[in-house]
Amino acid sequence: MKTHKIFGLLRILSLQRNLISAIYTVFKILAGKEPKRIIIMCGCPGTGKTTIAQRIHQVMNGTSAIIHRDYFRDLYLGKGVFYPDSNVLPDELKRIDREVLKQAKKQLRKYDIIILDASFRLSSTREMVYTFAQKHHCEVVVIHCTCDDKTSWQRLKQQIDRGEKTFSRTRPLKGILEYYRKTFEEPKNGSESAAAIIKVDTEQNQVTTLVPRENLSGFVRQLISDIRVFLLP
């Protein structure tokens, strides 16, 4: 067995919190069966999450499905709802998260890769996905998209002008971005060991990971290569 594959298997073992789930996943790989994957797109608004998610979906050749959390937010809370301004109860937000995972479970029956497109601002929300992935024996990849405030503001303004995105009318767009910047809990390898974390700067066109490349699974290494191609001018 090639060295990089051994490191990849060890990485999967280290990422899994449940030994039985880890052994199940490794045996599937050794048997030539790739595990299911969940890709978490996270980052502040306007950082390019949806664009990257769509490009990943395209190169997966029909093996992936995208679930947009905004769809369920608009469905249950109404378009343009901005949480700090809307008196939205925590239970309502949890309901949206449950619906996202319910849809993910359904799509896992049809597809090998599920792409979750949302800000995933809080580590506790990402933890829900890690627990779900462990239960269903899925490898998890977090793609954290970033860019500076000016770039994200310009992108969102263009999307709003085109009617593609709606935000709260009770707070200026810059105020919304400031809120997300202040409250966003950045994913870190130490505290979120259940996932391989890829950081994508969509302004500087840079892709980095805190984990040595040889310790990543083949899927994650290919994903990094694909994203670098997406970012080419």
ZADO-1210 file (C-alpha; in nm, 4 decimals, padded with zeros to 6 digits):
<atoms>
<atom x="00.0000" y="00.0000" z="00.0000" code="MET" pos="1"/>
<atom x="00.1341" y="00.3449" z="-00.0904" code="LYS" pos="2"/>
<atom x="00.2635" y="00.5644" z="00.1922" code="THR" pos="3"/>
<atom x="00.0195" y="00.8495" z="00.1222" code="HIS" pos="4"/>
<atom x="-00.2733" y="00.6058" z="00.1428" code="LYS" pos="5"/>
<atom x="-00.1532" y="00.4777" z="00.4804" code="ILE" pos="6"/>
<atom x="-00.1275" y="00.8359" z="00.6069" code="PHE" pos="7"/>
<atom x="-00.4751" y="00.9012" z="00.4702" code="GLY" pos="8"/>
<atom x="-00.6175" y="00.6061" z="00.6625" code="LEU" pos="9"/>
<atom x="-00.4430" y="00.7176" z="00.9806" code="LEU" pos="10"/>
<atom x="-00.5856" y="01.0650" z="00.9270" code="ARG" pos="11"/>
<atom x="-00.9378" y="00.9239" z="00.9027" code="ILE" pos="12"/>
<atom x="-00.8826" y="00.7328" z="01.2272" code="LEU" pos="13"/>
<atom x="-00.7650" y="01.0499" z="01.4008" code="SER" pos="14"/>
<atom x="-01.0626" y="01.2503" z="01.2727" code="LEU" pos="15"/>
<atom x="-01.3247" y="01.0028" z="01.3887" code="GLN" pos="16"/>
<atom x="-01.4406" y="01.0366" z="01.7486" code="ARG" pos="17"/>
<atom x="-01.6080" y="00.6986" z="01.7503" code="ASN" pos="18"/>
<atom x="-01.3722" y="00.4012" z="01.7112" code="LEU" pos="19"/>
<atom x="-01.6379" y="00.1759" z="01.5570" code="ILE" pos="20"/>
<atom x="-01.7238" y="00.4406" z="01.2991" code="SER" pos="21"/>
<atom x="-01.3535" y="00.4902" z="01.2239" code="ALA" pos="22"/>
<atom x="-01.2896" y="00.1184" z="01.1728" code="ILE" pos="23"/>
<atom x="-01.5992" y="00.0918" z="00.9515" code="TYR" pos="24"/>
<atom x="-01.4765" y="00.3773" z="00.7309" code="THR" pos="25"/>
<atom x="-01.1216" y="00.2416" z="00.7016" code="VAL" pos="26"/>
<atom x="-01.2418" y="-00.1085" z="00.6108" code="PHE" pos="27"/>
<atom x="-01.4582" y="00.0390" z="00.3346" code="LYS" pos="28"/>
<atom x="-01.1520" y="00.2104" z="00.1882" code="ILE" pos="29"/>
<atom x="-00.9390" y="-00.1039" z="00.2170" code="LEU" pos="30"/>
<atom x="-01.2151" y="-00.2937" z="00.0377" code="ALA" pos="31"/>
<atom x="-01.1998" y="-00.0421" z="-00.2451" code="GLY" pos="32"/>
<atom x="-01.5222" y="00.1344" z="-00.1469" code="LYS" pos="33"/>
<atom x="-01.4934" y="00.5071" z="-00.0960" code="GLU" pos="34"/>
<atom x="-01.6835" y="00.6493" z="00.2051" code="PRO" pos="35"/>
<atom x="-01.9593" y="00.9041" z="00.1661" code="LYS" pos="36"/>
<atom x="-01.8449" y="01.2642" z="00.2093" code="ARG" pos="37"/>
<atom x="-01.9919" y="01.5806" z="00.3548" code="ILE" pos="38"/>
<atom x="-01.8407" y="01.9122" z="00.2507" code="ILE" pos="39"/>
<atom x="-01.9202" y="02.2053" z="00.4796" code="ILE" pos="40"/>
<atom x="-01.8911" y="02.5431" z="00.3091" code="MET" pos="41"/>
<atom x="-01.8465" y="02.8079" z="00.5775" code="CYS" pos="42"/>
<atom x="-01.7551" y="03.1749" z="00.5982" code="GLY" pos="43"/>
<atom x="-01.9066" y="03.5206" z="00.6176" code="CYS" pos="44"/>
<atom x="-02.1505" y="03.6442" z="00.3500" code="PRO" pos="45"/>
<atom x="-01.9893" y="03.7441" z="00.0211" code="GLY" pos="46"/>
<atom x="-01.6762" y="03.5313" z="00.0593" code="THR" pos="47"/>
<atom x="-01.7567" y="03.3049" z="-00.2354" code="GLY" pos="48"/>
<atom x="-01.8999" y="02.9967" z="-00.0619" code="LYS" pos="49"/>
<atom x="-02.1836" y="02.9345" z="-00.3057" code="THR" pos="50"/>
<atom x="-01.9639" y="02.9930" z="-00.6110" code="THR" pos="51"/>
<atom x="-01.7028" y="02.7430" z="-00.4888" code="ILE" pos="52"/>
<atom x="-01.9785" y="02.4959" z="-00.3911" code="ALA" pos="53"/>
<atom x="-02.1279" y="02.5114" z="-00.7393" code="GLN" pos="54"/>
<atom x="-01.7898" y="02.4594" z="-00.9044" code="ARG" pos="55"/>
<atom x="-01.7202" y="02.1567" z="-00.6834" code="ILE" pos="56"/>
<atom x="-02.0634" y="02.0194" z="-00.7696" code="HIS" pos="57"/>
<atom x="-01.9864" y="02.0538" z="-01.1407" code="GLN" pos="58"/>
<atom x="-01.6593" y="01.8580" z="-01.1272" code="VAL" pos="59"/>
<atom x="-01.8154" y="01.5747" z="-00.9244" code="MET" pos="60"/>
<atom x="-01.9968" y="01.4547" z="-01.2368" code="ASN" pos="61"/>
<atom x="-02.3367" y="01.3797" z="-01.0899" code="GLY" pos="62"/>
<atom x="-02.2112" y="01.2212" z="-00.7661" code="THR" pos="63"/>
<atom x="-02.2898" y="01.5214" z="-00.5440" code="SER" pos="64"/>
<atom x="-02.5845" y="01.7273" z="-00.4212" code="ALA" pos="65"/>
<atom x="-02.5857" y="02.0834" z="-00.2836" code="ILE" pos="66"/>
<atom x="-02.8084" y="02.1814" z="00.0073" code="ILE" pos="67"/>
<atom x="-02.8473" y="02.5575" z="00.0542" code="HIS" pos="68"/>
<atom x="-02.9409" y="02.6527" z="00.4098" code="ARG" pos="69"/>
<atom x="-03.0821" y="02.9830" z="00.2808" code="ASP" pos="70"/>
<atom x="-03.3625" y="02.7869" z="00.1129" code="TYR" pos="71"/>
<atom x="-03.4864" y="02.6574" z="00.4489" code="PHE" pos="72"/>
<atom x="-03.4301" y="02.9938" z="00.6167" code="ARG" pos="73"/>
<atom x="-03.6477" y="03.1652" z="00.3561" code="ASP" pos="74"/>
<atom x="-03.9035" y="02.8843" z="00.3776" code="LEU" pos="75"/>
<atom x="-03.9511" y="02.9026" z="00.7544" code="TYR" pos="76"/>
<atom x="-03.8548" y="03.2604" z="00.8419" code="LEU" pos="77"/>
<atom x="-03.9225" y="03.4570" z="00.5247" code="GLY" pos="78"/>
<atom x="-03.6867" y="03.6256" z="00.2820" code="LYS" pos="79"/>
<atom x="-03.4663" y="03.9023" z="00.4097" code="GLY" pos="80"/>
<atom x="-03.4769" y="03.7938" z="00.7732" code="VAL" pos="81"/>
<atom x="-03.1597" y="03.8932" z="00.9554" code="PHE" pos="82"/>
<atom x="-03.1427" y="03.7114" z="01.2861" code="TYR" pos="83"/>
<atom x="-03.0366" y="03.9897" z="01.5293" code="PRO" pos="84"/>
<atom x="-03.3142" y="04.2158" z="01.3959" code="ASP" pos="85"/>
<atom x="-03.5963" y="03.9670" z="01.3713" code="SER" pos="86"/>
<atom x="-03.6579" y="03.8268" z="01.7208" code="ASN" pos="87"/>
<atom x="-03.6032" y="03.4782" z="01.5820" code="VAL" pos="88"/>
<atom x="-03.6064" y="03.2205" z="01.8591" code="LEU" pos="89"/>
<atom x="-03.3174" y="02.9728" z="01.8945" code="PRO" pos="90"/>
<atom x="-03.5638" y="02.6856" z="01.8494" code="ASP" pos="91"/>
<atom x="-03.6558" y="02.8204" z="01.5060" code="GLU" pos="92"/>
<atom x="-03.2917" y="02.8267" z="01.4017" code="LEU" pos="93"/>
<atom x="-03.2427" y="02.4730" z="01.5313" code="LYS" pos="94"/>
<atom x="-03.5444" y="02.3678" z="01.3285" code="ARG" pos="95"/>
<atom x="-03.3738" y="02.4957" z="01.0142" code="ILE" pos="96"/>
<atom x="-03.0562" y="02.3044" z="01.1021" code="ASP" pos="97"/>
<atom x="-03.2572" y="01.9872" z="01.1593" code="ARG" pos="98"/>
<atom x="-03.4252" y="02.0270" z="00.8212" code="GLU" pos="99"/>
<atom x="-03.0861" y="02.0696" z="00.6526" code="VAL" pos="100"/>
<atom x="-02.9586" y="01.7457" z="00.8076" code="LEU" pos="101"/>
<atom x="-03.2855" y="01.5688" z="00.7299" code="LYS" pos="102"/>
<atom x="-03.2384" y="01.6627" z="00.3658" code="GLN" pos="103"/>
<atom x="-02.8724" y="01.5547" z="00.3823" code="ALA" pos="104"/>
<atom x="-02.9758" y="01.2113" z="00.5098" code="LYS" pos="105"/>
<atom x="-03.2217" y="01.1790" z="00.2231" code="LYS" pos="106"/>
<atom x="-02.9653" y="01.2838" z="-00.0376" code="GLN" pos="107"/>
<atom x="-02.7022" y="01.0430" z="00.0998" code="LEU" pos="108"/>
<atom x="-02.9173" y="00.7597" z="-00.0333" code="ARG" pos="109"/>
<atom x="-02.8651" y="00.8919" z="-00.3866" code="LYS" pos="110"/>
<atom x="-02.5301" y="01.0713" z="-00.3821" code="TYR" pos="111"/>
<atom x="-02.1774" y="01.0068" z="-00.2557" code="ASP" pos="112"/>
<atom x="-02.1022" y="01.3696" z="-00.1703" code="ILE" pos="113"/>
<atom x="-02.3249" y="01.6220" z="00.0064" code="ILE" pos="114"/>
<atom x="-02.2251" y="01.9896" z="-00.0076" code="ILE" pos="115"/>
<atom x="-02.3755" y="02.2033" z="00.2702" code="LEU" pos="116"/>
<atom x="-02.3778" y="02.5702" z="00.1723" code="ASP" pos="117"/>
<atom x="-02.4207" y="02.8101" z="00.4661" code="ALA" pos="118"/>
<atom x="-02.2212" y="03.0491" z="00.6816" code="SER" pos="119"/>
<atom x="-02.1878" y="02.7906" z="00.9634" code="PHE" pos="120"/>
<atom x="-02.0929" y="03.0887" z="01.1769" code="ARG" pos="121"/>
<atom x="-02.0872" y="02.8981" z="01.5057" code="LEU" pos="122"/>
<atom x="-01.8701" y="02.5988" z="01.5897" code="SER" pos="123"/>
<atom x="-02.1701" y="02.4408" z="01.7658" code="SER" pos="124"/>
<atom x="-02.3580" y="02.4305" z="01.4341" code="THR" pos="125"/>
<atom x="-02.0636" y="02.2612" z="01.2658" code="ARG" pos="126"/>
<atom x="-02.0502" y="02.0162" z="01.5571" code="GLU" pos="127"/>
<atom x="-02.4050" y="01.9078" z="01.4689" code="MET" pos="128"/>
<atom x="-02.2825" y="01.8153" z="01.1226" code="VAL" pos="129"/>
<atom x="-01.9796" y="01.6278" z="01.2606" code="TYR" pos="130"/>
<atom x="-02.2079" y="01.4204" z="01.4820" code="THR" pos="131"/>
<atom x="-02.4387" y="01.3514" z="01.1885" code="PHE" pos="132"/>
<atom x="-02.1435" y="01.2529" z="00.9675" code="ALA" pos="133"/>
<atom x="-02.0053" y="01.0188" z="01.2311" code="GLN" pos="134"/>
<atom x="-02.3417" y="00.8464" z="01.2628" code="LYS" pos="135"/>
<atom x="-02.3566" y="00.7916" z="00.8874" code="HIS" pos="136"/>
<atom x="-01.9855" y="00.7025" z="00.8487" code="HIS" pos="137"/>
<atom x="-01.9006" y="01.0038" z="00.6325" code="CYS" pos="138"/>
<atom x="-01.5688" y="01.1783" z="00.5829" code="GLU" pos="139"/>
<atom x="-01.6032" y="01.5511" z="00.6577" code="VAL" pos="140"/>
<atom x="-01.4261" y="01.8377" z="00.4826" code="VAL" pos="141"/>
<atom x="-01.4656" y="02.2009" z="00.5907" code="VAL" pos="142"/>
<atom x="-01.3979" y="02.4663" z="00.3276" code="ILE" pos="143"/>
<atom x="-01.3583" y="02.8021" z="00.5004" code="HIS" pos="144"/>
<atom x="-01.3912" y="03.0865" z="00.2479" code="CYS" pos="145"/>
<atom x="-01.2498" y="03.4306" z="00.3252" code="THR" pos="146"/>
<atom x="-01.1872" y="03.7712" z="00.1665" code="CYS" pos="147"/>
<atom x="-01.1625" y="04.1291" z="00.2924" code="ASP" pos="148"/>
<atom x="-01.4661" y="04.3365" z="00.3932" code="ASP" pos="149"/>
<atom x="-01.4583" y="04.5620" z="00.0879" code="LYS" pos="150"/>
<atom x="-01.4620" y="04.2695" z="-00.1544" code="THR" pos="151"/>
<atom x="-01.7446" y="04.0866" z="00.0248" code="SER" pos="152"/>
<atom x="-01.9494" y="04.4084" z="00.0423" code="TRP" pos="153"/>
<atom x="-01.9058" y="04.4690" z="-00.3323" code="GLN" pos="154"/>
<atom x="-02.0026" y="04.1116" z="-00.4166" code="ARG" pos="155"/>
<atom x="-02.3145" y="04.1206" z="-00.1992" code="LEU" pos="156"/>
<atom x="-02.4178" y="04.4599" z="-00.3344" code="LYS" pos="157"/>
<atom x="-02.4004" y="04.3200" z="-00.6884" code="GLN" pos="158"/>
<atom x="-02.6057" y="04.0145" z="-00.5882" code="GLN" pos="159"/>
<atom x="-02.8689" y="04.2346" z="-00.4232" code="ILE" pos="160"/>
<atom x="-02.8858" y="04.4622" z="-00.7283" code="ASP" pos="161"/>
<atom x="-02.9402" y="04.1558" z="-00.9488" code="ARG" pos="162"/>
<atom x="-03.2134" y="04.0296" z="-00.7152" code="GLY" pos="163"/>
<atom x="-03.0160" y="03.7167" z="-00.6250" code="GLU" pos="164"/>
<atom x="-02.9935" y="03.7852" z="-00.2519" code="LYS" pos="165"/>
<atom x="-03.2107" y="03.9603" z="00.0056" code="THR" pos="166"/>
<atom x="-03.1013" y="04.0948" z="00.3431" code="PHE" pos="167"/>
<atom x="-03.2725" y="04.2773" z="00.6254" code="SER" pos="168"/>
<atom x="-03.3957" y="04.6242" z="00.5380" code="ARG" pos="169"/>
<atom x="-03.3650" y="04.7345" z="00.9005" code="THR" pos="170"/>
<atom x="-02.9868" y="04.7190" z="00.9086" code="ARG" pos="171"/>
<atom x="-02.7324" y="04.8427" z="00.6509" code="PRO" pos="172"/>
<atom x="-02.5385" y="04.5789" z="00.4610" code="LEU" pos="173"/>
<atom x="-02.2120" y="04.6894" z="00.6187" code="LYS" pos="174"/>
<atom x="-02.3684" y="04.6430" z="00.9619" code="GLY" pos="175"/>
<atom x="-02.4649" y="04.2871" z="00.8733" code="ILE" pos="176"/>
<atom x="-02.1131" y="04.2095" z="00.7548" code="LEU" pos="177"/>
<atom x="-01.9689" y="04.3612" z="01.0726" code="GLU" pos="178"/>
<atom x="-02.1961" y="04.1387" z="01.2820" code="TYR" pos="179"/>
<atom x="-02.0805" y="03.8254" z="01.1002" code="TYR" pos="180"/>
<atom x="-01.7142" y="03.9244" z="01.1256" code="ARG" pos="181"/>
<atom x="-01.7399" y="03.9786" z="01.5001" code="LYS" pos="182"/>
<atom x="-01.9354" y="03.6630" z="01.5772" code="THR" pos="183"/>
<atom x="-01.7857" y="03.4171" z="01.3270" code="PHE" pos="184"/>
<atom x="-01.6014" y="03.1341" z="01.5017" code="GLU" pos="185"/>
<atom x="-01.3197" y="03.0314" z="01.2727" code="GLU" pos="186"/>
<atom x="-01.2751" y="02.6548" z="01.2295" code="PRO" pos="187"/>
<atom x="-00.9470" y="02.5292" z="01.3721" code="LYS" pos="188"/>
<atom x="-00.7845" y="02.1896" z="01.3452" code="ASN" pos="189"/>
<atom x="-00.7185" y="02.1666" z="01.7175" code="GLY" pos="190"/>
<atom x="-01.0740" y="02.2326" z="01.8327" code="SER" pos="191"/>
<atom x="-01.2516" y="02.0727" z="01.5366" code="GLU" pos="192"/>
<atom x="-01.0609" y="01.7499" z="01.4891" code="SER" pos="193"/>
<atom x="-01.3579" y="01.5797" z="01.3222" code="ALA" pos="194"/>
<atom x="-01.2852" y="01.7385" z="00.9852" code="ALA" pos="195"/>
<atom x="-01.0130" y="01.8223" z="00.7367" code="ALA" pos="196"/>
<atom x="-01.0119" y="02.2027" z="00.7109" code="ILE" pos="197"/>
<atom x="-00.9278" y="02.3855" z="00.3887" code="ILE" pos="198"/>
<atom x="-00.8986" y="02.7649" z="00.3935" code="LYS" pos="199"/>
<atom x="-00.9733" y="02.9426" z="00.0663" code="VAL" pos="200"/>
<atom x="-00.8946" y="03.3115" z="00.0212" code="ASP" pos="201"/>
<atom x="-01.1148" y="03.3964" z="-00.2774" code="THR" pos="202"/>
<atom x="-00.9618" y="03.7427" z="-00.3099" code="GLU" pos="203"/>
<atom x="-00.5936" y="03.6469" z="-00.3058" code="GLN" pos="204"/>
<atom x="-00.6689" y="03.3129" z="-00.4795" code="ASN" pos="205"/>
<atom x="-00.4891" y="03.1097" z="-00.2146" code="GLN" pos="206"/>
<atom x="-00.5696" y="02.7638" z="-00.0779" code="VAL" pos="207"/>
<atom x="-00.4119" y="02.6403" z="00.2456" code="THR" pos="208"/>
<atom x="-00.4572" y="02.3623" z="00.4995" code="THR" pos="209"/>
<atom x="-00.3064" y="02.3204" z="00.8446" code="LEU" pos="210"/>
<atom x="-00.2608" y="01.9475" z="00.7905" code="VAL" pos="211"/>
<atom x="00.0444" y="01.8259" z="00.5911" code="PRO" pos="212"/>
<atom x="-00.0602" y="01.7208" z="00.2422" code="ARG" pos="213"/>
<atom x="00.0686" y="01.3653" z="00.2875" code="GLU" pos="214"/>
<atom x="-00.1665" y="01.3188" z="00.5844" code="ASN" pos="215"/>
<atom x="-00.4769" y="01.4098" z="00.3845" code="LEU" pos="216"/>
<atom x="-00.6992" y="01.1567" z="00.2127" code="SER" pos="217"/>
<atom x="-00.6769" y="01.1294" z="-00.1647" code="GLY" pos="218"/>
<atom x="-01.0204" y="01.2884" z="-00.1953" code="PHE" pos="219"/>
<atom x="-00.9172" y="01.5974" z="00.0016" code="VAL" pos="220"/>
<atom x="-00.5913" y="01.6363" z="-00.1918" code="ARG" pos="221"/>
<atom x="-00.7817" y="01.6211" z="-00.5208" code="GLN" pos="222"/>
<atom x="-01.0373" y="01.8680" z="-00.3862" code="LEU" pos="223"/>
<atom x="-00.7599" y="02.1153" z="-00.3020" code="ILE" pos="224"/>
<atom x="-00.6193" y="02.0792" z="-00.6544" code="SER" pos="225"/>
<atom x="-00.9640" y="02.1377" z="-00.8064" code="ASP" pos="226"/>
<atom x="-01.0220" y="02.4515" z="-00.5983" code="ILE" pos="227"/>
<atom x="-00.6858" y="02.5928" z="-00.7064" code="ARG" pos="228"/>
<atom x="-00.7952" y="02.5464" z="-01.0673" code="VAL" pos="229"/>
<atom x="-01.1260" y="02.7248" z="-00.9931" code="PHE" pos="230"/>
<atom x="-00.9341" y="03.0250" z="-00.8612" code="LEU" pos="231"/>
<atom x="-00.7148" y="03.0649" z="-01.1688" code="LEU" pos="232"/>
<atom x="-00.7765" y="03.4037" z="-01.3367" code="PRO" pos="233"/>
</atoms>
